[in-house]
Each structure stands twice: as C-alpha cells, then as structure tokens.
Amino acid sequence: MKEVLLVLVGGVVAVLSSLATQWYSHKKDKEKTVWNRHMEKIMELEEKAGDLTEYLCGYRSFPWSEDTKDKLKNYLEQINSISGGFRRYSELDQSARDFINSSQIIMEIKMLEGRFKSLKEEKELTNNLNSNFKALIETCDKVLKK
C-alpha cells in the first residue's frame, strides 16, 4: 500500500512540476513577445522622429508642396500614435510630448508663415527641436536598457 501511495505522490509531483514549468515558460514567452513589440515601436519612434527632425531643421526650399505638408503631418501623427503606447514609461512619454510640441511649432511657422521672423528665431527653435530629439533618443535608450 505504501509503495502505491509513493508512486501516486511521485506522479502527482511530476505532473505539477511539468505544469509549473509550462506555465513559467509560457509567461516568459509572452513577456518576451511584448518586449519585442515595445522594442519595435521604440525603434520606429526613433526613426520617424529622426526623419522629421532632419526635414524640419534641414535647408529645404520654401514654400512646401501640399504633398510635403501632408507627409510631415503624417509623420507627426505617427509619432504621436506610437508614443501614446508608452504611457507606462512616463519619462519616454514626456520626451515624446516635448519633441512633438517643438516639431509642431516649427511646422506651423513654416506652413503658415512660410519662413521664420529672424535668423535668431530659426536658430532658437531648431536648437530646441534638436535638443528634444536628443532627449527622446536618450530616453528611448534608457527604456531599452531596462
């Protein structure tokens, strides 16, 4: 009788151990999938922000065509959409907001007025955008290292 009980207990322990291992493995796979999705989004955010910064701070001819305006608005919407998924990382969320805000200021000036009021204004606003872009990239790097 004792031997049967020991075999039964051993079997139950083996089954429970197998279930626990499967559960843990599934949990880790799910976390890895979520993290990979976050990494892809962060990389996309960096790429879109870099393209937008280059376009807004570069020496481009004016006035912009409607296609260019639509393209830049689309970049901004995509960046806004991507960054909204990072509310759990408040520092990244704030860096993205700062970047979006400084981008919108330059876009509005270039789209509505066609040019900056002065070289000083242009330098100040483009330096601000470049600083916000750098802060965004640094914050992305911090999140990726976690």
BAFI-3210 file (N, C-alpha, C; in Angstrom, 3 decimals, decimal comma, padded with zeros to 6 digits):
// residues 146
n [1|2|3|4|5|6|7|8|9|10|11|12|13|14|15|16|17|18|19|20|21|22|23|24|25|26|27|28|29|30|31|32|33|34|35|36|37|38|39|40|41|42|43|44|45|46|47|48|49|50|51|52|53|54|55|56|57|58|59|60|61|62|63|64|65|66|67|68|69|70|71|72|73|74|75|76|77|78|79|80|81|82|83|84|85|86|87|88|89|90|91|92|93|94|95|96|97|98|99|100|101|102|103|104|105|106|107|108|109|110|111|112|113|114|115|116|117|118|119|120|121|122|123|124|125|126|127|128|129|130|131|132|133|134|135|136|137|138|139|140|141|142|143|144|145|146]
n.u [000,819|001,957|003,857|002,313|001,061|003,305|004,160|001,949|001,994|004,470|003,887|001,915|003,443|005,272|003,568|002,550|004,927|005,638|003,476|003,893|006,367|005,675|003,801|005,442|007,270|005,549|004,684|007,108|007,655|005,510|006,039|008,441|007,567|005,910|007,832|009,502|007,755|007,500|010,150|010,301|008,439|009,675|011,986|010,832|009,689|012,029|013,123|011,143|011,033|013,635|013,678|011,751|012,921|015,240|014,087|012,715|014,719|016,581|017,961|015,672|013,769|011,367|008,072|006,582|005,352|002,000|002,021|004,364|003,696|001,563|002,939|004,670|002,827|001,677|003,891|004,125|001,659|001,974|004,152|003,001|000,967|002,458|003,940|001,950|001,486|003,283|002,701|003,187|005,828|006,733|008,740|009,598|007,227|006,872|009,164|008,591|006,289|007,392|009,094|007,227|005,770|007,741|008,286|005,816|005,618|007,631|006,713|004,223|005,036|006,565|004,655|002,438|003,411|005,525|008,174|010,759|010,719|013,142|016,708|017,640|015,342|014,885|017,237|017,017|014,608|015,159|017,371|016,129|014,385|016,271|017,518|015,367|014,937|017,332|017,052|014,826|015,860|017,822|016,197|014,738|016,825|017,382|015,016|015,140|017,300|016,364]
n.v [-001,198|001,203|001,560|001,997|004,367|006,058|005,974|007,151|009,749|010,586|010,655|012,661|014,848|014,984|015,641|018,124|019,565|019,585|021,055|023,520|024,248|024,529|026,626|028,717|028,924|029,660|032,139|033,595|033,566|035,078|037,549|038,134|038,423|040,670|042,548|042,542|043,677|046,226|047,091|047,219|049,260|051,401|051,668|052,383|054,807|056,306|056,357|057,698|060,150|061,044|061,345|063,377|065,457|065,921|066,831|069,138|070,742|070,913|072,386|073,254|073,953|076,603|077,630|074,831|071,955|070,672|067,925|067,520|068,825|067,210|064,805|065,441|066,083|063,579|062,095|063,313|062,612|059,831|059,579|060,622|058,748|056,375|057,044|057,293|054,756|054,302|055,042|053,873|054,273|056,955|058,909|058,562|059,053|061,787|062,912|062,377|063,947|066,531|066,609|066,397|068,766|070,800|070,226|070,728|073,502|074,515|073,431|074,741|077,416|077,290|076,300|078,033|080,689|080,552|081,196|081,881|084,557|085,722|085,089|084,484|083,528|081,233|079,738|079,391|077,903|075,611|074,612|073,969|071,954|070,048|069,512|068,402|066,169|064,770|064,277|062,619|060,378|059,567|058,899|056,799|054,967|054,505|053,211|050,933|049,643|048,650]
n.w [000,000|000,820|-001,159|-003,445|-002,777|-002,606|-005,283|-006,461|-005,272|-006,225|-008,956|-009,027|-008,156|-010,260|-012,419|-011,511|-011,401|-014,096|-015,140|-013,845|-014,938|-017,650|-017,445|-016,470|-018,576|-020,670|-019,676|-019,687|-022,442|-023,370|-022,124|-023,416|-026,058|-025,827|-025,003|-027,277|-029,110|-027,968|-028,319|-031,119|-031,609|-030,276|-031,794|-034,234|-033,475|-032,936|-035,537|-037,104|-035,727|-036,142|-038,947|-039,229|-037,742|-039,233|-041,593|-040,741|-039,651|-041,597|-044,599|-046,547|-049,496|-049,832|-050,797|-049,042|-050,727|-051,072|-050,817|-049,347|-046,978|-046,143|-045,788|-043,650|-041,653|-041,393|-040,439|-037,923|-036,768|-036,707|-034,952|-032,657|-032,257|-031,876|-029,589|-027,708|-026,850|-024,883|-022,283|-019,865|-019,438|-018,165|-018,468|-021,113|-022,437|-021,796|-023,003|-025,672|-025,970|-025,612|-027,819|-029,930|-029,523|-029,985|-032,631|-033,852|-033,528|-035,226|-037,650|-037,950|-038,195|-040,568|-042,349|-042,209|-042,158|-043,837|-043,452|-040,998|-038,569|-037,996|-038,181|-035,689|-034,364|-035,887|-035,367|-032,595|-032,344|-033,929|-032,568|-030,171|-031,042|-031,920|-029,456|-028,040|-029,625|-029,194|-026,437|-026,513|-027,874|-026,031|-023,878|-025,002|-025,270|-022,548|-021,734|-023,310|-022,161|-019,801]
ca.u [000,000|002,845|004,506|001,318|000,896|004,520|004,119|000,900|002,512|005,517|003,218|001,285|004,528|005,807|002,577|002,550|006,200|005,518|002,545|004,552|007,394|004,970|003,226|006,543|007,790|004,544|004,733|008,340|007,477|004,576|006,778|009,418|006,812|005,513|009,044|009,917|006,831|007,923|011,414|009,987|007,777|010,677|012,840|010,027|009,599|013,321|013,283|010,219|011,461|014,858|013,302|011,051|013,915|016,085|013,319|012,372|015,924|017,435|017,797|014,727|013,204|010,015|007,124|006,436|004,215|000,945|002,478|005,335|002,946|000,826|003,929|005,141|001,701|001,552|004,972|003,783|000,560|002,524|004,951|002,038|000,294|003,419|004,319|000,807|001,565|004,317|002,254|003,759|007,160|006,388|009,838|009,542|006,001|007,131|010,142|007,869|005,436|008,254|009,532|006,074|005,459|008,716|008,100|004,613|005,897|008,369|005,832|003,235|005,700|006,936|003,483|001,534|004,099|006,468|009,559|010,939|010,788|014,545|017,673|017,703|014,191|015,122|018,285|016,472|013,615|015,786|018,185|015,185|013,941|017,404|017,676|014,261|015,193|018,408|016,469|013,952|016,715|018,433|015,145|014,495|017,943|017,190|013,928|015,613|018,278|015,684]
ca.v [000,000|002,352|001,748|002,571|005,764|006,765|006,097|008,139|011,060|010,895|011,001|013,974|015,829|015,104|016,373|019,519|020,155|019,803|022,172|024,752|024,566|025,022|027,934|029,671|029,072|030,438|033,502|034,213|033,778|036,184|038,765|038,383|038,905|042,045|043,364|042,695|044,642|047,532|047,452|047,616|050,566|052,402|051,873|053,128|056,165|056,948|056,564|058,759|061,412|061,441|061,848|064,652|066,444|066,245|067,622|070,457|071,526|070,958|073,524|072,856|075,108|077,018|077,028|073,393|071,480|070,036|066,559|067,614|069,163|066,004|063,830|065,854|065,910|062,135|061,727|063,786|061,772|058,507|059,710|060,806|057,465|055,424|057,447|057,071|053,398|054,226|055,753|053,230|054,851|058,376|059,729|058,452|059,748|063,223|063,259|062,370|065,144|067,698|066,560|066,700|070,183|071,637|069,967|071,429|074,939|074,772|073,128|075,804|078,612|077,068|076,064|079,185|081,934|080,303|081,413|082,401|086,020|086,115|084,003|084,162|082,671|079,940|079,031|079,035|076,830|074,376|074,085|073,364|070,685|069,111|069,116|067,494|064,913|064,097|063,798|061,493|059,230|059,131|058,250|055,505|054,099|054,117|052,246|049,684|049,002|048,076]
ca.w [000,000|000,889|-002,452|-004,361|-002,352|-003,008|-006,740|-006,735|-004,870|-007,201|-010,218|-008,850|-008,101|-011,618|-013,218|-011,041|-011,822|-015,544|-015,343|-013,390|-015,938|-018,844|-017,114|-016,393|-019,938|-021,406|-019,147|-020,192|-023,884|-023,537|-021,763|-024,480|-027,210|-025,510|-025,008|-028,676|-029,710|-027,453|-028,978|-032,493|-031,550|-029,900|-032,966|-035,200|-032,938|-033,188|-036,980|-037,551|-035,116|-036,837|-040,272|-039,073|-037,301|-040,383|-042,544|-040,199|-039,351|-042,775|-045,504|-047,598|-050,195|-049,482|-049,864|-049,145|-051,518|-050,266|-050,525|-048,257|-045,761|-045,737|-045,321|-042,330|-040,727|-041,189|-039,531|-036,589|-036,279|-036,398|-033,734|-031,571|-032,069|-031,304|-028,225|-026,826|-026,322|-023,861|-021,076|-018,679|-019,282|-018,116|-018,985|-022,567|-022,831|-021,697|-024,043|-026,953|-025,983|-025,830|-029,215|-030,778|-029,356|-030,693|-034,068|-034,297|-033,587|-036,470|-038,781|-038,100|-038,729|-041,964|-043,182|-042,230|-042,466|-044,907|-043,017|-039,646|-038,492|-037,980|-038,051|-034,262|-034,071|-036,534|-034,627|-031,279|-032,481|-034,418|-031,460|-029,236|-031,622|-031,862|-028,043|-027,706|-030,329|-028,457|-025,180|-026,856|-028,174|-024,769|-023,089|-025,651|-024,891|-021,139|-021,668|-023,923|-021,283|-018,634]
c.u [000,864|003,475|003,558|001,131|002,102|004,556|003,096|001,379|003,589|004,930|002,583|002,339|005,097|004,862|002,558|003,819|006,168|004,599|003,178|005,608|006,758|004,398|004,309|007,115|006,840|004,568|005,947|008,241|006,567|005,268|007,772|008,725|006,400|006,728|009,548|009,037|007,181|009,199|011,172|009,351|008,772|011,585|012,110|009,888|010,889|013,496|012,404|010,639|012,723|014,562|012,652|012,026|014,784|015,339|013,072|013,600|016,853|017,134|016,947|014,148|011,767|009,342|007,045|005,228|003,187|001,332|003,454|004,633|002,204|001,773|004,387|004,041|001,522|002,647|004,610|002,664|001,066|003,337|004,038|001,347|001,220|003,694|003,174|000,804|002,577|003,959|002,855|005,178|007,004|007,488|009,853|008,328|006,222|008,131|009,475|006,964|006,241|008,719|008,395|005,747|006,446|008,640|006,903|004,848|006,603|007,475|004,825|003,857|006,003|005,726|002,602|002,226|005,114|007,922|009,591|011,023|012,230|015,427|017,774|016,556|014,401|016,135|017,766|015,517|014,234|016,700|017,296|014,705|015,060|017,644|016,595|014,414|016,258|017,877|015,570|014,782|017,351|017,416|014,797|015,587|017,803|016,116|014,388|016,595|017,632|015,438]
c.v [001,264|002,644|002,393|004,057|006,600|006,988|007,162|009,551|011,509|011,324|012,380|015,082|016,055|015,908|017,849|020,247|020,482|020,984|023,508|025,200|025,133|026,418|029,006|029,956|029,923|031,909|034,242|034,484|034,970|037,523|039,141|038,937|040,360|042,967|043,590|043,696|046,060|047,998|047,926|049,002|051,676|052,697|052,657|054,587|056,932|057,294|057,718|060,120|061,936|062,010|063,223|065,762|066,881|067,141|069,037|071,339|071,664|072,189|073,080|074,115|075,354|077,577|075,522|073,055|070,866|068,603|066,549|067,909|067,943|064,949|064,171|065,731|064,430|061,625|062,098|062,950|060,381|058,540|059,829|059,487|056,445|055,772|057,257|055,692|053,234|054,988|055,145|053,713|056,367|059,278|059,714|059,193|061,262|063,684|063,316|063,595|066,407|067,763|066,958|068,190|071,066|071,427|070,745|072,934|075,275|074,524|074,243|077,068|078,422|076,892|077,304|080,467|081,768|080,473|081,918|083,925|086,513|084,881|083,546|083,221|081,277|079,114|078,545|077,847|075,531|073,767|073,387|072,006|069,652|068,623|068,132|066,146|064,114|063,517|062,585|060,234|058,684|058,404|056,888|054,517|053,615|053,036|050,896|048,934|048,353|046,604]
c.w [000,000|-000,469|-003,450|-004,055|-002,773|-004,521|-007,138|-006,414|-005,852|-008,536|-010,156|-008,852|-009,509|-012,512|-012,823|-011,471|-013,315|-015,853|-014,953|-014,396|-017,199|-018,603|-017,111|-017,785|-020,787|-020,975|-019,690|-021,690|-024,153|-023,217|-022,856|-025,724|-027,008|-025,579|-026,439|-029,411|-029,262|-028,153|-030,404|-032,532|-031,210|-031,081|-034,050|-034,768|-033,215|-034,662|-037,478|-037,001|-035,802|-038,207|-040,176|-038,661|-038,470|-041,366|-042,018|-039,949|-040,547|-043,618|-046,682|-048,256|-049,742|-050,711|-050,076|-050,001|-050,570|-049,897|-049,358|-046,944|-045,232|-045,163|-043,905|-041,278|-040,385|-040,252|-038,095|-035,974|-035,891|-035,110|-032,523|-031,242|-031,404|-029,849|-027,237|-026,206|-025,204|-022,605|-019,805|-018,405|-019,318|-018,677|-020,520|-023,112|-022,832|-022,760|-025,411|-027,059|-026,264|-027,284|-030,157|-030,716|-030,132|-032,206|-034,606|-034,421|-034,900|-037,683|-039,006|-038,675|-040,209|-042,871|-043,302|-042,685|-043,585|-044,521|-041,582|-039,699|-038,554|-037,913|-036,601|-033,883|-034,664|-035,748|-033,279|-031,380|-032,985|-033,353|-030,432|-029,754|-031,566|-030,434|-027,631|-028,407|-029,591|-027,143|-025,428|-027,118|-026,894|-023,896|-023,673|-025,263|-023,444|-021,013|-022,235|-023,036|-020,066|-018,822]
res [m|k|e|v|l|l|v|l|v|g|g|v|v|a|v|l|s|s|l|a|t|q|w|y|s|h|k|k|d|k|e|k|t|v|w|n|r|h|m|e|k|i|m|e|l|e|e|k|a|g|d|l|t|e|y|l|c|g|y|r|s|f|p|w|s|e|d|t|k|d|k|l|k|n|y|l|e|q|i|n|s|i|s|g|g|f|r|r|y|s|e|l|d|q|s|a|r|d|f|i|n|s|s|q|i|i|m|e|i|k|m|l|e|g|r|f|k|s|l|k|e|e|k|e|l|t|n|n|l|n|s|n|f|k|a|l|i|e|t|c|d|k|v|l|k|k]
***
